Amino acid sequence: MVSLDRLGRSLEDLIGIVGHLKRQHVGFVSLNEKLDTTTPGGMFIFHVFAALAEFIRTIIVANTNEGLAVGFGPWVPGEPVVRRVTARSSPRWLACIPGAD
């Protein structure tokens, strides 16, 4: 397999799939993470990487949902989507950009 996050959607899925393979006397090797589940160390690293893959996927989903919520905020057809940035409405670092007043 190329990467753990391509094999399953959650930690539970990954453990179930690798457990099923193990019962069939088949080892799992990930090419990206360079891990082999036929060794005790490989199984340990598999569990750590699987947990990280699920964590990253959860963060991506949360960020996507936040972006969608912002994108579907109040908008009036015919008005520009991008609002003019003013020094009063912008962060302090943006106020020093020419034309951002």
KELOKOL-129259 format. One line per 2 residues: number of its first residue (from 1); their letters; for each residue z, x, y of N, C-alpha, C. Coordinates in steps of 0.02 Angstrom, whole numbers, plus 50000, padded with zeros to 5 digits. Each point is the difference from the previous one (the first is absolute). Layout:
BEGIN
NUM) a) Z X Y Z X Y Z X Y; ...
END
This chain:
BEGIN
1) mv) 50000 50043 49941 50000 49957 50059 50000 50045 50061; 49967 49977 50052 49995 50041 50060 50066 50000 50038
3) sl) 50031 49942 50010 50061 49996 50039 50043 49942 49975; 50067 50009 50008 50046 49948 49977 49990 49934 50036
5) dr) 49986 50003 50065 49994 49937 50037 49938 49960 49981; 49954 50030 49962 49941 49964 49975 50014 49967 49932
7) lg) 50055 50020 49968 50015 49974 49933 50037 49933 50003; 50047 49993 50046 50040 49939 50004 50021 49985 50071
9) rs) 50022 49938 50011 50019 49978 50067 50074 50011 50015; 50041 50008 49948 50071 50008 50013 50029 50049 49949
11) le) 50061 50021 50013 50035 50045 49955 50006 49968 49931; 50015 49936 49998 50007 49964 49937 49934 50000 49961
13) dl) 49944 49989 50035 49935 50002 49967 49986 50069 49970; 50012 50053 50039 49986 50068 49977 50042 50017 49939
15) ig) 50064 49984 50002 50045 50016 49944 49978 49960 49938; 49981 49937 50010 49977 49959 49944 49937 50028 49968
17) iv) 49952 50020 50042 49937 50027 49973 50011 50065 49963; 50039 50046 50030 50013 50064 49967 50042 49989 49937
19) gh) 50047 49953 50002 50039 49984 49940 49956 49974 49944; 49953 49957 50017 49953 49974 49950 49958 50056 49970
21) lk) 49976 50045 50042 49961 50057 49976 50043 50044 49954; 50063 50010 50019 50045 50043 49959 50012 49969 49931
23) rq) 50007 49934 49997 50009 49967 49935 49938 50006 49956; 49942 50009 50032 49938 50010 49963 49987 50074 49986
25) hv) 50050 50043 50016 49995 50072 49991 49944 50030 50042; 49994 49974 50062 49951 50026 50047 50037 50025 50061
27) gf) 49985 50061 50021 50030 50028 50059 49961 49980 50062; 50033 50004 50057 49968 49984 50064 49998 50064 50042
29) vs) 49941 50015 50027 49992 50058 50043 49968 49977 50065; 50032 50017 50055 49974 49983 50066 49967 50063 50030
31) ln) 49938 49994 50020 49964 50058 50026 50023 50020 50070; 50013 49951 50043 50022 50015 50068 50069 50030 50002
33) ek) 50048 49968 49966 50069 50022 50002 50016 50057 49951; 49952 50016 49958 50008 50054 49950 50063 49989 49957
35) ld) 50007 49941 49972 50057 49987 49957 49977 49976 49932; 50041 50016 49950 49985 49984 49931 50062 49967 49971
37) tt) 49994 49937 49977 50058 49963 49977 50020 50017 49928; 49968 50048 49969 50019 50018 49932 50059 50048 49999
39) tp) 50023 50024 50058 50058 50044 50003 50057 49964 50037; 50063 50019 49987 50056 49968 50036 49995 50012 50076
41) gg) 49981 50060 50020 49992 50014 50072 49944 49959 50030; 49947 49991 49963 49944 49959 50023 50020 49927 50009
43) mf) 50042 49974 49954 50024 49931 50007 50044 49993 50061; 50042 50050 50013 50044 49997 50059 49957 49999 50064
45) if) 49952 50045 50004 49957 50003 50059 49959 49935 50006; 49979 49973 49943 49963 49936 50001 50041 49946 50034
47) hv) 50064 49994 49982 50043 49948 50029 50010 50012 50075; 50008 50062 50020 50009 50015 50071 49936 49983 50039
49) fa) 49942 50022 49975 49937 49986 50033 49983 49926 50000; 50017 49966 49946 49986 49928 49997 50042 49963 50052
51) al) 50062 50020 50008 50043 49969 50052 49972 50014 50069; 49976 50061 50012 49971 50017 50065 49935 49961 50012
53) ae) 49960 49993 49949 49937 49962 50007 50015 49927 50019; 50051 49970 49969 50017 49932 50017 50028 49996 50071
55) fi) 50040 50049 50020 50028 50002 50067 49944 50004 50053; 49951 50044 49989 49944 50009 50046 49959 49935 50004
57) rt) 49988 49969 49943 49962 49938 49999 50037 49946 50039; 50066 49996 49993 50039 49950 50036 49996 50011 50075
59) ii) 50002 50063 50021 49995 50016 50071 49931 49981 50027; 49948 50015 49962 49932 49983 50021 49992 49924 50008
61) va) 50027 49962 49953 49996 49927 50003 50037 49974 50062; 50061 50028 50012 50039 49978 50058 49964 50016 50065
63) nt) 49972 50060 50006 49964 50019 50060 49937 49957 50010; 49965 49985 49946 49941 49957 50005 50020 49930 50024
65) ne) 50054 49973 49972 50022 49933 50020 50022 50000 50073; 50034 50053 50023 50020 50004 50070 49939 50002 50045
67) gl) 49950 50039 49981 49938 50005 50039 49964 49934 50003; 49999 49964 49945 49968 49934 49999 50037 49951 50044
69) av) 50067 50004 49999 50039 49954 50042 49988 50013 50074; 49993 50063 50019 49985 50017 50069 49929 49978 50018
71) gf) 49954 50010 49954 49930 49983 50013 49989 49925 50007; 50041 49959 49970 49992 49928 50004 50048 49969 50051
73) gp) 50022 50040 50047 50044 49975 50053 49963 49956 50049; 50030 49987 50057 49968 49956 50049 49936 50031 50026
75) wv) 49945 49965 49994 49935 50024 50023 49960 49939 50023; 49971 50006 50057 49959 49946 50028 49927 50020 49993
77) pg) 49960 49959 49967 49929 50016 49993 49968 50012 50069; 49958 50052 50003 49967 50017 50062 50036 50054 50040
79) ep) 50064 50012 49985 50036 50053 50035 49997 50063 49958; 50001 50058 50034 49998 50062 49962 50063 50008 49956
81) vv) 49991 50029 49942 50056 50010 49954 50045 50055 50026; 49970 50053 50028 50039 50056 50026 50022 49983 50071
83) rr) 50064 50005 50012 50026 49985 50066 50003 50064 50041; 49995 49993 50065 50004 50057 50045 50071 50027 49998
85) vt) 50005 50066 49991 50065 50033 49997 50022 50016 50071; 50061 49981 50017 50027 50017 50066 50060 50046 49990
87) ar) 50017 50035 50053 50058 50046 49996 50063 49961 49984; 50005 49939 50024 50059 49960 49987 50005 49977 49927
89) ss) 49943 49986 49969 50001 49974 49931 49990 50054 49947; 49987 50062 50022 49985 50052 49951 50061 50045 49989
91) pr) 49999 50036 49944 50053 50048 49989 49998 50054 50053; 50055 50035 50009 50006 50051 50052 49946 50054 49995
93) wl) 49985 50022 49939 49950 50054 49991 49930 49977 50019; 49986 49935 49995 49935 49974 50015 49990 49993 50076
95) ac) 50054 49995 50037 49996 49991 50073 49969 50060 50034; 50002 50059 49969 49973 50060 50032 49925 50009 49985
97) ip) 49969 49954 49965 49928 50005 49986 49962 49970 50060; 49952 50037 50028 49963 49973 50058 49965 49934 49982
99) ga) 50005 49952 50044 49967 49936 49990 50040 49951 49960; 50061 50019 49980 50042 49955 49960 50051 49964 50044
101) d) 49986 49995 50066 50048 49967 50044 49982 49930 50017
END
